[in-house]
Amino acid sequence: MSLGEKLSKLRRENNYTQEQLADIMGVSRQAISKWESNITYPETDKLIRMSELFNCSLDYLLKDTEEAYSKNQTNYETTLFGKRIHERKSKKMIWGMPMWHIGRNARGFVAVGLNARGVIAIGLKARGFVSLGLLSMGLLSLGMFSVGLLSVGMFALGILSAGCFSIGVLTAGAVSLGIISIGAIAIGDFSVGALAVGKYFALGDHARAMIAIGDTQAAGSVLQKMGELTAHDMTAIKEALDMVVPSYLSWAKEIIKLFL
């Protein structure tokens, strides 16, 4: 069996595509294809890395023999969150992906790596339905920089968004920007915060909007009120909301009414 045939066999047995193996080896996919076709041969350092990745000896790779080799998948090392990890991959497949994959460029149902992509992804850069990472993107996303349907992070962007700096439809954060915005500094169509700046409604210590309700300062072009609210005030605020809020934001208006 030639070197190229062995490399192809080992790659397939370990559930790697040529592109995934190329990412690990730091070469192009075409280079992997040429190695497996015996058109070109890997450099010594690449042979050593592959022997570690596939847990086989250099003798097995270089000699024209089919001697047995170990199938232990604990080999190729990388670093994640300050921890050294080994390249590992499950042979069980789900939706055409390994059940789990740990490595530099991880692709799997559960993926852990520097660059992770899967249903559940954990890494410095993570993309998945559920993602956790320095930069994370997913339906449920948690990270330093977070983008998703439900997003939580230092910088968060999402439909439902929470973070120090938060942008979305329903947002909460130290600095918050959204249709309904809650935060120390809240800016949006409907804002609640220490400093609340809204288009239609603002509630806070300092409030500015068409309808402004403030403890210390309130500036409203349609209605403004400072201090404790009476039942009459509540009715007046709800009537003012019905008057100024357009129909396409009626869902947000009704949410605000629930808390008045």
Summary of the structure (lengths in Angstrom):
residues: 260
radius of gyration: 28.2
end to end distance: 77.6
largest distance: 91.9
contacts: 895
relative contact order: 0.05
helix: 26%
strand: 53%
